[in-house]
Amino acid sequence: MDTWEPTWPGRPPGPGSLGQRISVLRADRGWTQQQLADRLGISRVAVSHLETDLNTPSERTVAILAGLFRMEPHDLVAGTSYPTAKSDRLPLVVTRWTEVEHQLALLERDLWWLDGGGAASAPPVAAGAAEQVLATWEADLAKLADRVLDPADAALLAEARRVVADRRRTAR
């Protein structure tokens, strides 16, 4: 006699599984379950339960996951077992960038401007103005570094701080 083994909670494994998709996206970024849990503000066990489809993530969790994975919430759940009723309540767009990434993009723009903005005939930025811009960035990056918890963001900030410090030394 064949025995029947129920699956919990009865969601399909494989490509139709939201948990499997979350697991693959997390692994593609080289994150551990604990690192994803820290980004979501939940426990590592809760991440494990999401990845094994023991729990269905809330709309809030899906929105945060989508932002972390640089996609829209509906794209994250499309073609998976995520309930349609919950999917209908997902936001259309989410924030995809961290504060560190935003600030580093602004820094890059300011450094480009200090270099003449890409125009060979652009007048050079006055030394005093360049010093002021770089000093402001040095202070802002130091404040941001004090608040950062993510090791990858901390490494990006450390490199940016080194670049700004080098630029300040050569500008003097």
SERO-4910 file (N, C-alpha, C, O; in steps of 0.05 Angstrom, whole numbers):
BEGIN
 pado doro    nc1    nc2    nc3   cac1   cac2   cac3    cc1    cc2    cc3    oc1    oc2    oc3
  Met    A     17    -23      0      0      0      0     18     25      0     36     27     16
  Asp    A     12     43    -18     27     68    -20     18     86      3     -6     88      9
  Thr    A     37    100     14     30    120     35     28    147     22     43    154      3
  Trp    A     11    163     33      8    190     23     22    209     42     16    210     66
  Glu    A     41    225     32     55    244     48     47    272     40     52    281     18
  Pro    A     33    286     58     24    313     51     47    333     50     67    329     64
  Thr    A     45    353     34     65    374     34     54    397     50     30    403     49
  Trp    A     72    410     63     63    433     79     74    458     67     97    459     60
  Pro    A     58    479     64     29    480     66     16    474     40     -7    483     36
  Gly    A     28    459     23     14    450     -1     21    467    -26      6    466    -46
  Arg    A     42    482    -24     50    499    -47     69    483    -65     83    466    -56
  Pro    A     68    489    -91     86    474   -109    115    481   -106    122    505   -104
  Pro    A    132    462   -105    161    467   -104    171    475   -132    156    471   -151
  Gly    A    195    485   -134    206    491   -160    200    519   -170    196    537   -154
  Pro    A    199    522   -197    196    548   -208    171    563   -201    171    588   -202
  Gly    A    150    549   -193    125    563   -185    125    571   -156    106    582   -146
  Ser    A    148    567   -143    150    573   -114    162    600   -110    185    606   -119
  Leu    A    149    618    -95    160    643    -88    184    640    -70    204    654    -73
  Gly    A    182    620    -52    205    615    -34    230    607    -50    252    617    -43
  Gln    A    227    591    -70    250    583    -87    261    607   -101    286    610   -103
  Arg    A    244    625   -111    253    649   -124    269    667   -105    290    678   -113
  Ile    A    259    670    -81    272    686    -61    300    674    -55    320    689    -53
  Ser    A    301    648    -52    326    634    -46    346    639    -68    369    644    -62
  Val    A    338    636    -93    356    640   -115    366    668   -117    390    673   -121
  Leu    A    348    688   -114    356    716   -115    375    723    -93    394    738    -97
  Arg    A    370    712    -69    388    717    -46    416    705    -52    436    718    -48
  Ala    A    416    680    -62    442    667    -67    457    681    -90    481    683    -89
  Asp    A    442    691   -110    455    705   -132    470    730   -122    490    738   -135
  Arg    A    461    741   -101    474    765    -90    496    758    -69    510    775    -59
  Gly    A    498    732    -64    519    723    -45    512    728    -16    530    729      1
  Trp    A    486    732    -10    478    737     17    471    711     31    461    693     19
  Thr    A    476    711     57    467    689     73    438    694     81    428    717     78
  Gln    A    425    674     93    398    679    103    398    700    125    380    716    127
  Gln    A    419    700    141    421    720    162    424    748    151    412    767    161
  Gln    A    440    751    130    443    778    118    417    788    106    411    811    108
  Leu    A    402    770     93    376    778     83    357    785    106    342    804    105
  Ala    A    358    769    127    341    774    151    347    802    163    329    816    170
  Asp    A    372    808    164    380    835    175    369    857    158    361    878    168
  Arg    A    370    854    132    359    874    114    329    877    116    318    899    112
  Leu    A    316    855    121    286    855    123    276    862    151    253    869    154
  Gly    A    293    860    171    285    864    199    269    841    210    250    845    226
  Ile    A    276    817    201    262    793    211    284    773    220    308    778    216
  Ser    A    276    750    231    296    730    240    305    713    216    292    712    195
  Arg    A    328    700    220    338    681    200    319    658    196    315    648    174
  Val    A    306    649    218    287    628    216    263    636    199    253    620    183
  Ala    A    254    661    201    232    671    185    240    671    155    223    665    138
  Val    A    265    678    149    274    676    121    274    648    112    266    642     89
  Ser    A    283    629    128    283    601    121    254    592    116    249    577     97
  His    A    235    601    132    207    593    128    196    605    102    180    592     88
  Leu    A    205    629     95    196    641     69    208    624     46    194    618     27
  Glu    A    233    618     48    247    604     26    237    575     22    238    564      0
  Thr    A    226    563     43    216    536     41    186    536     38    173    514     39
  Asp    A    174    559     34    145    562     31    129    553     55    105    546     52
  Leu    A    141    553     78    125    547    102    108    571    109     86    567    120
  Asn    A    117    595    103    102    619    108    100    635     82    118    635     65
  Thr    A     78    649     78     74    667     55     81    695     65     70    704     85
  Pro    A     99    709     51    106    736     60     83    755     58     66    753     40
  Ser    A     83    774     76     62    795     75     68    814     51     89    812     39
  Glu    A     49    831     46     53    850     24     77    869     30     92    876     12
  Arg    A     80    876     56    102    893     64    129    879     59    147    891     48
  Thr    A    130    853     66    155    838     62    161    835     33    184    837     25
  Val    A    141    830     16    145    827    -12    156    854    -24    174    854    -40
  Ala    A    145    876    -15    153    902    -25    183    907    -17    198    917    -34
  Ile    A    190    901      7    218    904     16    236    886      0    258    894     -9
  Leu    A    228    860     -3    244    841    -18    249    851    -47    271    850    -57
  Ala    A    227    861    -59    229    871    -86    250    893    -88    266    894   -107
  Gly    A    249    911    -69    269    933    -69    297    923    -66    315    932    -79
  Leu    A    301    904    -48    327    892    -44    338    878    -69    362    879    -74
  Phe    A    320    866    -83    327    851   -107    326    868   -133    330    857   -155
  Arg    A    321    894   -129    321    913   -152    300    906   -173    305    906   -197
  Met    A    276    900   -163    254    894   -181    228    904   -170    227    912   -146
  Glu    A    207    904   -185    181    913   -175    167    889   -162    172    866   -169
  Pro    A    150    895   -142    137    873   -127    121    854   -145    123    829   -141
  His    A    107    864   -165     92    846   -182    110    828   -199    103    805   -205
  Asp    A    134    838   -206    153    821   -221    164    799   -203    170    777   -212
  Leu    A    168    805   -177    178    785   -158    159    762   -155    167    739   -154
  Val    A    133    767   -154    113    746   -148    101    734   -174     87    714   -172
  Ala    A    107    746   -197     94    737   -222    102    707   -227    125    700   -225
  Gly    A     82    692   -234     86    663   -240     92    646   -217    101    623   -220
  Thr    A     87    656   -192     92    640   -169     65    633   -155     44    640   -165
  Ser    A     68    620   -133     44    612   -117     34    634    -99     16    629    -83
  Tyr    A     44    658   -102     36    680    -84      6    685    -89     -3    687   -112
  Pro    A    -10    688    -68    -39    691    -71    -47    716    -87    -36    737    -82
  Thr    A    -65    712   -105    -75    734   -122    -86    757   -105    -82    780   -111
  Ala    A   -101    750    -84   -113    771    -67    -92    788    -54    -95    813    -51
  Lys    A    -69    776    -46    -47    792    -35    -33    807    -57    -25    830    -53
  Ser    A    -30    795    -80    -16    807   -102    -30    833   -111    -17    852   -119
  Asp    A    -56    833   -109    -72    856   -117    -67    880    -99    -71    903   -107
  Arg    A    -57    875    -75    -52    897    -56    -23    906    -56    -16    924    -40
  Leu    A     -6    895    -73     22    903    -74     25    930    -87     10    937   -105
  Pro    A     45    946    -77     49    972    -91     61    967   -119     73    946   -124
  Leu    A     56    986   -137     66    983   -164     97    986   -165    110    972   -181
  Val    A    108   1004   -149    136   1009   -150    147   1011   -121    131   1016   -102
  Val    A    172   1006   -118    185   1008    -92    212   1022    -95    223   1024   -117
  Thr    A    223   1031    -73    250   1042    -73    270   1020    -77    269    999    -64
  Arg    A    289   1025    -94    308   1004   -101    337   1010    -92    354    993    -95
  Trp    A    342   1033    -81    369   1041    -75    372   1047    -45    353   1058    -33
  Thr    A    395   1041    -34    400   1048     -6    409   1077     -5    416   1089    -25
  Glu    A    409   1088     19    418   1115     23    448   1117     15    456   1137      4
  Val    A    463   1097     21    492   1097     13    494   1099    -17    510   1115    -28
  Glu    A    479   1082    -32    481   1083    -61    472   1110    -72    485   1120    -91
  His    A    452   1122    -60    442   1148    -69    464   1169    -64    471   1184    -83
  Gln    A    475   1170    -41    496   1189    -35    521   1186    -52    533   1205    -60
  Leu    A    528   1161    -57    552   1156    -74    547   1165   -103    565   1173   -117
  Ala    A    522   1162   -112    515   1172   -139    518   1203   -140    527   1214   -159
  Leu    A    508   1216   -119    511   1245   -117    540   1254   -115    548   1273   -128
  Leu    A    556   1239   -100    585   1245    -99    598   1242   -126    614   1259   -134
  Glu    A    591   1221   -140    602   1217   -167    596   1240   -185    612   1249   -201
  Arg    A    571   1250   -183    563   1273   -200    580   1298   -192    589   1312   -210
  Asp    A    584   1302   -166    600   1325   -158    629   1323   -166    641   1343   -174
  Leu    A    640   1299   -165    668   1295   -174    670   1300   -204    690   1311   -214
  Trp    A    650   1291   -219    649   1296   -248    648   1326   -253    662   1336   -271
  Trp    A    632   1341   -237    631   1370   -240    657   1383   -234    666   1401   -248
  Leu    A    671   1374   -212    697   1385   -205    717   1380   -227    736   1395   -230
  Asp    A    714   1358   -242    733   1352   -264    726   1367   -289    738   1362   -310
  Gly    A    707   1385   -288    700   1401   -312    675   1392   -326    668   1402   -347
  Gly    A    661   1373   -314    635   1364   -326    637   1352   -353    617   1352   -368
  Gly    A    659   1341   -360    662   1327   -385    668   1345   -409    673   1335   -431
  Ala    A    668   1371   -405    673   1390   -427    702   1398   -425    712   1408   -405
  Ala    A    716   1394   -448    745   1402   -449    749   1432   -445    769   1440   -435
  Ser    A    730   1448   -454    733   1477   -453    720   1489   -428    718   1514   -426
  Ala    A    710   1473   -410    697   1483   -386    718   1497   -368    740   1487   -365
  Pro    A    710   1520   -357    729   1533   -339    734   1517   -314    715   1504   -304
  Pro    A    758   1517   -303    763   1501   -279    747   1512   -255    742   1536   -253
  Val    A    740   1494   -238    726   1502   -213    747   1515   -195    769   1506   -192
  Ala    A    739   1537   -183    757   1552   -165    766   1533   -143    751   1517   -133
  Ala    A    792   1536   -135    803   1519   -115    788   1520    -89    784   1499    -76
  Gly    A    778   1544    -81    763   1547    -56    737   1532    -58    728   1520    -38
  Ala    A    724   1533    -81    698   1519    -84    702   1489    -83    687   1475    -71
  Ala    A    724   1480    -96    729   1451    -96    735   1441    -68    726   1420    -60
  Glu    A    751   1457    -53    757   1450    -26    732   1448     -9    729   1430      8
  Gln    A    714   1467    -12    689   1468      3    672   1444     -3    660   1431     15
  Val    A    669   1437    -29    653   1414    -37    665   1388    -26    650   1372    -15
  Leu    A    691   1385    -28    704   1361    -18    703   1359     13    699   1337     24
  Ala    A    706   1382     27    704   1381     56    676   1374     65    672   1359     84
  Thr    A    656   1384     51    628   1377     57    623   1347     53    611   1334     69
  Trp    A    634   1336     31    630   1307     26    645   1291     47    635   1270     55
  Glu    A    668   1300     55    683   1285     75    667   1283    101    665   1261    113
  Ala    A    655   1305    109    639   1305    134    614   1288    130    607   1273    148
  Asp    A    600   1291    107    575   1276    103    580   1246    101    565   1230    112
  Leu    A    602   1238     88    608   1210     86    616   1198    114    609   1175    120
  Ala    A    629   1214    130    636   1204    157    611   1200    174    609   1180    188
  Lys    A    592   1218    172    567   1215    187    552   1190    177    541   1174    193
  Leu    A    551   1186    151    537   1163    139    551   1137    147    538   1118    153
  Ala    A    578   1137    148    593   1113    156    586   1105    185    587   1081    191
  Asp    A    580   1125    202    574   1118    230    547   1104    232    542   1090    252
  Arg    A    529   1107    212    502   1095    213    500   1069    198    480   1055    201
  Val    A    519   1063    181    517   1040    163    523   1014    178    542   1012    193
  Leu    A    505    994    173    509    968    185    517    947    164    530    927    171
  Asp    A    509    951    139    514    931    119    544    931    111    555    952    104
  Pro    A    557    908    112    586    907    105    592    916     77    613    929     72
  Ala    A    575    910     58    580    918     30    578    948     28    595    961     14
  Asp    A    558    960     40    555    989     40    579   1002     55    589   1023     46
  Ala    A    588    990     77    611   1001     92    636   1001     74    651   1020     75
  Ala    A    640    980     59    663    979     41    662   1000     20    682   1013     13
  Leu    A    638   1004      8    634   1025    -12    640   1052     -1    653   1069    -13
  Leu    A    630   1057     24    635   1083     37    664   1087     43    675   1109     39
  Ala    A    678   1066     52    706   1069     58    722   1077     33    740   1094     35
  Glu    A    716   1064     11    729   1071    -14    723   1100    -22    741   1115    -31
  Ala    A    698   1108    -20    690   1136    -27    704   1156     -9    714   1177    -18
  Arg    A    706   1150     17    720   1168     35    750   1170     28    762   1191     30
  Arg    A    762   1148     19    790   1148     11    793   1166    -14    812   1182    -15
  Val    A    775   1164    -33    776   1180    -58    774   1210    -51    789   1226    -62
  Val    A    755   1216    -34    751   1245    -26    775   1255    -12    784   1278    -17
  Ala    A    786   1240      7    810   1248     21    834   1252      2    848   1272      4
  Asp    A    837   1234    -17    858   1237    -38    854   1262    -54    873   1277    -60
  Arg    A    830   1267    -62    824   1291    -78    829   1316    -63    839   1336    -74
  Arg    A    823   1316    -37    828   1340    -20    858   1345    -18    867   1368    -19
  Arg    A    874   1323    -15    903   1327    -13    915   1339    -39    932   1356    -38
  Thr    A    905   1329    -61    916   1338    -87    905   1366    -94    918   1380   -110
  Ala    A    882   1374    -83    871   1400    -89    885   1422    -74    883   1446    -81
  Arg    A    899   1415    -53    912   1436    -36    937   1446    -48    950   1463    -37
***
